[in-house]
Each structure stands twice: as structure tokens, then as C-alpha cells.
Amino acid sequence: MSTIFTKIINGEIPSYKIAENDRFYAFLDINPLAKGHTLVIPKSEVDYIFDLDDETIAGLFVFCKKVAKGIKAVVDCKKIGITVLGLEVAHAHVHLVPINGIYEIDFSKPKLKLSVEEFQSLTKEISSRISF
């Protein structure tokens, strides 16, 4: 059975894709902690991030670095925070969250409500700043 993330990769569920290559996929979180909050996933369906092979985990973080630079170029923030929880979806994923303080990555906080237009605009702006 495929995870929701595999269905997103396969185009079965729509997403606000900001970057993709043959091994990884990045898209805006639809329940973001901050404007520009992005999920980055390997295309291989592995539940636990530390079960990824060395080449994949290294590649994932290099991909995350490029995506984070794209987010930072668009969203006004001090840094892009990174979190790996791995409990919500049984598919390894990394949260990239624009932050200005150490307590801003708190998943118990209310999520932002962005309009479709805001998501579309962010998708276009961030994806245009990412180069591979």
C-alpha cells in the first residue's frame, strides 16, 4: 500500500511542488507552521529516515540544502529550520521551516491558513529560485 507521499510523487494527489529530480521531491506543507514550510521526501518509500542507504540520505540532505536556499531567498526569515519527526506518515521526510526564533518549530501550534493563490504564488517564487 502506497503512502500519501508516494501518491503525491505519482501525481495521484495534487501538491504544490517546488522541486523534483529523479530521486527526491519537495512540496509545500498544506498545514504550514510558517509561510514556505516545505516537505522534502525521497522517492523511495522507506519509513524511517535512518533506514535510508548512505547515498540516499546524503543526497536527500544535499537536495534539502538547495531547496532551503530557494525558500530563504523568498521568505523573510533568519534561517530555515530543519526537523525530522517521522511519525505522521510512514515515509521518510524532512520539514524545512522558515524561522526567526528557536521556539517556532512547534507542531502543537495552530497552523497557518493560506489561500490557494498564496500557495500558488509561493510555489512559483520558491521554485524559480532553486537551481540544480
Backbone as numpy.savetxt, mean C-alpha at the origin, in Angstrom:
# Nx Ny Nz CAx CAy CAz Cx Cy Cz
-8.52 -21.17 -2.30 -9.37 -19.98 -2.30 -8.48 -18.73 -2.30
-8.78 -17.82 -3.19 -7.98 -16.60 -3.32 -8.33 -15.57 -2.25
-7.33 -14.82 -1.82 -7.58 -13.73 -0.88 -8.16 -12.54 -1.63
-8.69 -11.59 -0.88 -9.19 -10.36 -1.49 -8.08 -9.65 -2.26
-6.83 -9.75 -1.78 -5.72 -9.09 -2.47 -5.42 -9.77 -3.81
-5.51 -11.07 -3.87 -5.30 -11.77 -5.15 -6.41 -11.37 -6.12
-7.62 -11.23 -5.61 -8.73 -10.80 -6.48 -8.49 -9.37 -6.99
-7.91 -8.51 -6.18 -7.56 -7.16 -6.62 -6.49 -7.23 -7.71
-5.44 -8.01 -7.49 -4.37 -8.17 -8.47 -4.94 -8.65 -9.80
-5.87 -9.61 -9.73 -6.45 -10.21 -10.94 -7.53 -9.34 -11.58
-7.84 -8.19 -10.98 -8.85 -7.30 -11.55 -10.28 -7.73 -11.26
-10.46 -8.71 -10.39 -11.82 -9.17 -10.04 -12.50 -8.18 -9.09
-11.71 -7.44 -8.34 -12.19 -6.40 -7.44 -11.44 -5.13 -7.82
-12.16 -4.00 -8.01 -11.47 -2.77 -8.39 -10.58 -2.23 -7.27
-9.56 -1.48 -7.66 -8.68 -0.84 -6.68 -8.16 0.46 -7.27
-7.62 1.28 -6.41 -6.96 2.51 -6.83 -5.47 2.21 -6.94
-5.10 1.55 -8.04 -3.72 1.09 -8.25 -2.81 2.28 -8.50
-1.71 2.31 -7.74 -0.73 3.38 -7.96 0.58 2.86 -8.54
0.84 1.56 -8.44 2.06 1.01 -9.03 1.92 -0.50 -9.15
2.60 -1.04 -10.16 2.58 -2.49 -10.37 3.77 -2.86 -11.23
4.33 -4.01 -10.94 5.28 -4.63 -11.85 4.94 -6.12 -11.90
5.82 -6.93 -12.40 5.51 -8.35 -12.55 5.42 -9.09 -11.21
5.95 -8.50 -10.11 5.99 -9.20 -8.83 5.21 -8.54 -7.69
4.92 -7.24 -7.83 4.31 -6.50 -6.73 3.22 -5.56 -7.22
2.35 -5.18 -6.28 1.19 -4.35 -6.61 0.96 -3.39 -5.44
0.72 -2.11 -5.74 0.46 -1.11 -4.71 -0.84 -0.38 -5.03
-1.66 -0.22 -4.00 -2.94 0.45 -4.20 -3.34 1.20 -2.93
-4.15 2.24 -3.11 -4.60 3.02 -1.97 -5.52 2.20 -1.08
-5.32 2.33 0.23 -6.20 1.69 1.20 -7.55 2.42 1.15
-8.66 1.69 1.02 -9.96 2.35 0.93 -10.50 2.78 2.30
-9.82 2.38 3.37 -10.14 2.84 4.72 -8.87 3.42 5.34
-8.39 4.53 4.79 -7.06 5.03 5.16 -6.98 5.69 6.53
-5.81 5.56 7.13 -5.48 6.30 8.35 -5.10 7.73 7.99
-4.57 7.92 6.79 -4.14 9.24 6.31 -4.29 9.27 4.80
-4.40 10.45 4.26 -4.44 10.61 2.82 -3.16 10.04 2.22
-3.30 9.14 1.26 -2.14 8.51 0.64 -1.77 7.16 1.23
-2.46 6.71 2.29 -2.21 5.40 2.91 -2.32 4.33 1.81
-1.26 3.59 1.65 -1.14 2.63 0.55 -0.80 1.24 1.07
-1.34 0.24 0.41 -0.99 -1.15 0.68 -0.10 -1.65 -0.43
0.96 -2.35 -0.08 1.87 -2.94 -1.06 1.91 -4.44 -0.80
1.70 -5.20 -1.87 1.60 -6.66 -1.73 2.43 -7.37 -2.79
2.95 -8.52 -2.43 3.56 -9.37 -3.46 2.43 -10.04 -4.24
2.68 -10.34 -5.49 1.66 -11.03 -6.28 1.56 -12.50 -5.90
2.58 -13.03 -5.28 2.50 -14.41 -4.79 1.69 -14.39 -3.50
0.77 -15.33 -3.38 -0.13 -15.37 -2.23 0.51 -16.16 -1.09
1.20 -15.42 -0.23 1.85 -15.99 0.96 1.28 -15.24 2.15
0.83 -15.95 3.17 0.17 -15.34 4.31 1.11 -14.48 5.15
2.20 -15.04 5.61 3.08 -14.40 6.59 4.30 -13.80 5.89
4.52 -12.52 6.12 5.59 -11.82 5.40 6.95 -12.50 5.57
7.20 -13.08 6.74 8.51 -13.71 6.96 8.58 -15.13 6.41
7.51 -15.56 5.73 7.56 -16.80 4.95 7.91 -16.54 3.49
8.00 -15.28 3.10 8.42 -14.95 1.74 9.89 -15.35 1.58
10.26 -15.79 0.38 11.67 -16.11 0.16 12.48 -14.81 0.18
13.77 -14.93 0.37 14.65 -13.76 0.53 14.56 -12.80 -0.64
14.54 -13.31 -1.85 14.49 -12.46 -3.04 13.18 -11.66 -3.07
12.08 -12.30 -2.71 10.78 -11.62 -2.74 10.68 -10.57 -1.65
11.12 -10.89 -0.43 11.01 -9.90 0.64 11.92 -8.70 0.36
13.09 -8.94 -0.17 14.00 -7.83 -0.52 13.37 -6.99 -1.64
12.83 -7.64 -2.64 12.19 -6.94 -3.75 10.98 -6.14 -3.29
10.22 -6.70 -2.35 9.04 -6.02 -1.82 9.45 -4.70 -1.17
10.52 -4.71 -0.40 10.91 -3.49 0.29 11.56 -2.47 -0.65
12.21 -2.92 -1.70 12.72 -1.99 -2.72 11.54 -1.35 -3.45
10.53 -2.16 -3.76 9.30 -1.65 -4.40 8.62 -0.64 -3.46
8.51 -0.98 -2.17 7.92 -0.07 -1.18 8.66 1.26 -1.14
9.97 1.22 -1.23 10.77 2.45 -1.20 10.38 3.37 -2.34
10.22 2.83 -3.53 9.85 3.65 -4.69 8.44 4.21 -4.53
7.54 3.39 -4.04 6.16 3.83 -3.82 6.13 4.92 -2.74
6.86 4.72 -1.65 6.90 5.70 -0.56 7.40 7.05 -1.05
8.40 7.04 -1.92 8.91 8.31 -2.47 7.84 9.00 -3.30
7.05 8.22 -4.04 5.95 8.80 -4.81 4.89 9.41 -3.91
4.55 8.71 -2.83 3.56 9.23 -1.89 4.06 10.52 -1.26
5.32 10.50 -0.81 5.91 11.66 -0.13 5.97 12.88 -1.04
6.12 12.66 -2.33 6.17 13.77 -3.29 4.80 14.45 -3.44
3.75 13.77 -3.07 2.39 14.28 -3.26 1.73 14.70 -1.94
1.93 13.93 -0.89 1.25 14.16 0.39 2.17 14.92 1.33
1.65 15.99 1.90 2.43 16.80 2.85 2.57 16.04 4.16
3.78 15.56 4.44 4.04 14.80 5.66 5.53 14.83 5.94
5.90 14.47 7.19 7.33 14.41 7.54 7.98 13.15 6.98
7.27 12.02 7.10 7.81 10.74 6.65 6.68 9.83 6.21
7.07 8.74 5.58 6.13 7.67 5.29 6.43 6.55 6.29
5.47 6.31 7.18 5.61 5.24 8.15 5.30 3.90 7.50
5.86 2.86 8.06 5.66 1.53 7.50 5.22 0.59 8.62
4.19 -0.20 8.33 3.66 -1.15 9.30 3.33 -2.45 8.61
3.67 -3.54 9.27 3.28 -4.87 8.80 2.57 -5.54 9.96
1.28 -5.78 9.79 0.51 -6.46 10.84 0.26 -7.91 10.43
-0.34 -8.07 9.28 -0.53 -9.41 8.75 -1.67 -10.21 9.33
-2.57 -9.56 10.04 -3.67 -10.29 10.65 -4.99 -10.11 9.91
-5.15 -9.00 9.21 -6.43 -8.68 8.60 -6.74 -9.52 7.36
-5.73 -9.76 6.55 -5.88 -10.53 5.31 -4.73 -11.53 5.26
-5.05 -12.77 4.92 -4.03 -13.83 4.89 -3.20 -13.75 3.60
-2.61 -12.59 3.38 -1.76 -12.34 2.21 -0.78 -11.26 2.67
0.50 -11.54 2.65 1.51 -10.60 3.14 1.28 -9.21 2.53
1.35 -8.19 3.37 1.18 -6.83 2.88 1.84 -5.83 3.82
2.19 -4.70 3.23 2.86 -3.62 3.94 1.97 -2.38 3.85
1.77 -1.71 4.98 1.05 -0.43 4.99 2.10 0.69 4.91
1.94 1.59 3.96 2.75 2.81 3.87 1.82 3.96 4.23
2.12 4.65 5.33 1.21 5.67 5.85 1.96 7.00 6.03
1.49 8.06 5.35 2.08 9.38 5.59 1.87 9.80 7.05
2.93 10.24 7.70 2.84 10.61 9.12 3.62 11.89 9.41
3.19 12.54 10.49 3.90 13.71 11.03 4.28 13.49 12.48
3.82 12.39 13.07 4.12 12.10 14.47 4.07 10.60 14.71
4.65 10.16 15.82 4.81 8.73 16.07 3.52 8.01 16.44
2.47 8.74 16.80 1.23 8.08 17.21 0.17 8.07 16.10
0.55 8.42 14.91 -0.43 8.52 13.82 -0.75 7.18 13.17
0.06 6.18 13.37 -0.27 4.85 12.85 -0.93 4.08 13.99
-2.23 4.30 14.10 -3.03 3.66 15.15 -4.30 3.16 14.48
-4.38 1.86 14.27 -5.49 1.29 13.52 -6.81 1.31 14.29
-6.79 1.75 15.54 -8.05 1.90 16.27 -8.68 3.27 16.03
-7.92 4.18 15.40 -8.44 5.51 15.09 -9.50 5.43 14.00
-10.43 6.39 14.00 -11.40 6.44 12.90 -10.68 6.63 11.56
-11.18 5.99 10.55 -10.56 6.06 9.22 -11.07 7.30 8.50
-10.27 7.80 7.57 -10.69 8.93 6.75 -11.78 8.49 5.79
-12.64 9.40 5.45 -13.65 9.15 4.42 -13.32 10.05 3.24
-12.77 9.45 2.19 -12.43 10.20 0.99 -13.46 9.92 -0.10
-13.70 10.91 -0.93 -14.63 10.73 -2.05 -13.93 9.95 -3.16
-14.72 9.43 -4.07 -14.17 8.73 -5.24 -13.23 9.67 -5.99
-13.63 10.92 -6.12 -12.80 11.91 -6.82 -11.46 12.11 -6.12
-11.47 12.15 -4.78 -10.22 12.31 -4.03 -9.32 11.09 -4.24
-9.91 9.88 -4.18 -9.12 8.67 -4.44 -8.54 8.70 -5.85
-9.35 9.06 -6.83 -8.89 9.08 -8.22 -7.77 10.10 -8.42
-7.92 11.27 -7.81 -6.90 12.31 -7.91 -5.59 11.86 -7.27
-5.67 11.30 -6.06 -4.48 10.79 -5.39 -3.80 9.70 -6.21
-4.60 8.79 -6.75 -4.06 7.69 -7.57 -3.26 8.25 -8.73
-3.84 9.20 -9.43 -3.17 9.80 -10.60 -1.90 10.54 -10.19
-2.00 11.36 -9.15 -0.84 12.15 -8.71 0.31 11.27 -8.23
0.00 10.31 -7.36 1.06 9.47 -6.79 1.67 8.58 -7.87
0.84 7.95 -8.67 1.38 7.04 -9.70 2.27 7.80 -10.70
1.97 9.07 -10.94 2.80 9.84 -11.87 4.18 10.16 -11.30
4.35 10.01 -9.98 5.63 10.32 -9.31 6.48 9.10 -9.05
5.99 7.92 -9.46 6.73 6.68 -9.20 7.43 6.25 -10.48
8.73 6.01 -10.36 9.47 5.52 -11.54 10.23 4.25 -11.18
10.27 3.35 -12.16 10.96 2.07 -11.98 12.09 1.96 -12.98
